[in-house]
Amino acid sequence: MNELSIKETLKNLMTGVTKTMIFIILGAVIACSAPFLHKLAPKTSSKIKALEKSFKKGTIDEAYFNSELEILKEEFKTFGYSTPRKFWYVIGKPLTMLYFAFLLLFVYKDLNSAHLRKALYVSSLVLLYISTYNIIWAIWPGYDLPDSTYYFSMALMSLMATVLSLSWLKYRQSLKHKIGLLIDFILTDVYKKYIRKEHTPDYIEDSYSVFDKIRK
């Protein structure tokens, strides 16, 4: 297969698939795999295994084994974690949250409702902050973040939760108002202005049938 035919094949495969869709799909695959990547990381260093094997065979003494073991354990640490597996276990979930935070920021503008857009925007910011916070916590060169960071985060998340709740309530109220206007139009205006008298019984029966289905 020559270079031209390869390009044509790829072009055909890409028909109807945008770069954005590919980015979203690949990002979702990677992000959703992140919490499980720790399974691919080693539990024990190969050098430590070799050292333990030598000690069991008796080729090295206990003093050398203990001193060398401490050195190898320090070399095997990842961002302060005793093993790479523990590090990836801690950071995997925040990476997933970070992707979906950016995804929400990317799609929230496509919503019709201003209140729902605001709620989704705030939700994405909350996810973005929490994921970033946990990623920083995972790689922080110490045992914990400063206490001031916790207090700031608690205050910020409380504020965000309040804004999110108010936006959601306003969206629900707005939606109920729009549905009320629609029902009023169907039951009053359509009935009085556009339905012939001979069709009235059928219209009323069908309307009640639809409303019964909606309530279920």
C-alpha positions in Angstrom: 0.0 0.0 0.0 1.6 3.3 -1.1 1.5 6.6 0.8 -1.3 8.0 -1.3 -3.6 5.1 -0.6 -2.9 5.2 3.1 -3.9 8.9 3.2 -7.1 8.1 1.3 -7.9 5.3 3.8 -7.4 7.5 6.8 -9.4 10.3 5.1 -12.3 7.8 4.6 -12.1 6.7 8.3 -12.2 10.3 9.4 -15.4 11.1 7.5 -17.9 12.5 9.8 -15.5 12.4 12.8 -14.1 15.8 13.9 -10.9 16.4 15.7 -12.9 17.6 18.7 -14.7 14.2 18.9 -11.4 12.3 18.7 -10.0 14.5 21.4 -13.0 13.9 23.7 -13.0 10.2 23.1 -9.3 9.7 23.6 -9.4 12.0 26.6 -12.2 10.0 28.1 -10.4 6.7 27.5 -7.2 8.0 29.2 -9.1 9.8 32.0 -11.3 6.8 32.8 -8.3 4.5 32.8 -6.3 6.8 35.2 -7.8 5.3 38.4 -6.6 1.9 37.4 -3.1 2.7 36.1 -1.6 1.9 39.5 -2.1 -1.8 38.6 0.6 -1.4 35.9 3.1 0.1 38.3 5.5 -2.2 40.1 5.0 -3.0 43.8 8.7 -3.7 44.4 11.9 -2.6 42.8 13.8 -5.1 40.7 17.0 -4.1 42.5 15.4 -4.8 45.9 14.3 -8.2 44.7 17.8 -9.0 43.5 19.2 -7.8 46.8 16.8 -10.0 48.8 17.7 -13.0 46.5 21.4 -12.5 47.2 20.8 -12.3 50.9 18.8 -15.5 50.9 21.6 -17.2 49.0 24.1 -16.0 51.6 26.3 -14.1 49.2 26.0 -10.9 51.3 25.9 -10.3 55.0 23.0 -8.8 57.0 24.7 -5.5 57.7 25.3 -4.9 54.0 21.8 -6.1 53.2 20.1 -3.6 55.7 22.2 -0.6 54.6 21.7 -1.3 50.9 18.0 -2.0 51.4 17.4 1.5 52.9 19.2 3.1 49.9 17.2 1.2 47.3 13.9 2.0 49.1 14.8 5.7 48.9 15.6 5.4 45.2 12.3 3.5 44.6 10.1 6.3 46.2 7.9 8.4 43.9 7.0 11.9 45.1 7.5 10.7 48.7 5.4 7.5 48.2 7.1 4.2 49.0 6.2 2.7 45.6 5.1 4.1 42.2 1.9 2.0 42.6 0.9 4.0 45.7 1.5 7.3 43.9 -0.6 6.4 40.9 -3.3 5.1 43.1 -3.6 8.5 44.8 -3.3 10.6 41.7 -5.5 8.5 39.4 -8.9 9.7 40.5 -8.0 13.5 40.5 -6.8 13.1 36.9 -10.2 11.7 35.9 -11.9 14.6 37.7 -9.6 17.1 36.0 -10.6 15.8 32.5 -14.3 16.0 33.2 -13.9 19.4 34.6 -12.4 20.6 31.4 -15.0 18.7 29.4 -17.8 20.5 31.3 -16.1 23.9 30.7 -16.0 23.0 27.0 -19.7 22.0 26.6 -21.6 24.2 29.0 -22.0 27.1 26.5 -24.1 24.8 24.3 -27.0 24.6 26.8 -30.0 26.7 26.1 -30.9 27.7 29.7 -28.8 30.5 31.2 -29.5 29.2 34.7 -28.4 25.6 33.7 -25.3 27.1 31.9 -24.3 28.9 35.1 -24.9 25.7 37.2 -22.8 23.6 34.9 -20.1 26.3 34.8 -19.9 26.4 38.5 -19.9 22.6 38.7 -17.0 22.5 36.3 -15.0 25.0 38.4 -15.7 23.0 41.5 -14.4 19.8 39.8 -11.4 21.7 38.5 -10.5 23.1 41.9 -10.9 19.7 43.7 -9.0 17.8 41.1 -6.2 20.4 41.0 -6.1 20.4 44.8 -5.7 16.7 45.1 -3.1 16.5 42.4 -1.0 19.2 44.2 -1.6 17.3 47.4 -0.4 14.1 45.8 2.9 15.6 44.6 3.4 18.0 47.5 7.0 17.6 48.9 5.8 17.1 52.5 3.3 15.2 54.6 0.4 17.6 54.1 -0.6 21.0 52.7 -0.7 24.1 55.0 -3.8 24.4 57.2 -4.6 27.7 55.6 -5.2 25.8 52.3 -7.8 23.6 54.0 -9.7 26.6 55.5 -9.6 28.4 52.2 -10.8 25.4 50.3 -13.7 24.8 52.8 -14.8 28.4 52.4 -14.5 28.4 48.7 -16.4 25.1 48.3 -19.2 26.3 50.6 -19.5 29.5 48.4 -19.5 27.4 45.2 -22.1 25.0 46.6 -24.4 28.0 47.5 -24.1 29.5 44.0 -24.7 26.1 42.5 -27.8 25.4 44.6 -29.2 28.8 43.8 -28.5 28.4 40.1 -30.2 25.0 40.1 -33.3 26.3 42.0 -33.6 29.2 39.5 -33.4 26.7 36.6 -36.1 24.6 38.1 -38.3 27.6 38.7 -37.7 28.9 35.2 -38.4 25.4 33.7 -41.7 25.2 35.7 -42.7 28.6 34.5 -42.1 27.7 30.9 -44.0 24.5 31.2 -46.8 26.4 32.8 -46.9 28.8 29.9 -47.0 25.9 27.4 -49.8 24.1 29.2 -51.8 27.3 29.5 -51.4 27.9 25.8 -52.4 24.3 25.0 -55.4 24.2 27.3 -56.7 27.8 26.8 -55.5 29.5 23.6 -55.4 26.4 21.4 -58.8 25.2 22.8 -60.5 28.6 22.3 -58.9 29.8 19.1 -57.9 26.8 16.9 -60.1 23.8 17.8 -63.4 23.4 16.0 -66.4 22.5 18.2 -66.9 19.1 16.5 -63.3 18.2 17.4 -63.5 19.5 21.0 -64.3 16.1 22.8 -61.4 14.4 21.0 -59.0 17.2 21.8 -59.9 17.2 25.5 -59.7 13.4 25.7 -56.3 13.3 23.9 -55.0 16.2 26.1 -55.9 14.5 29.3 -54.3 11.2 28.0 -51.0 13.0 27.4 -51.1 14.8 30.8 -51.7 11.5 32.5 -48.6 10.0 30.8 -46.5 13.1 31.9 -47.5 12.7 35.5 -46.3 9.1 35.7 
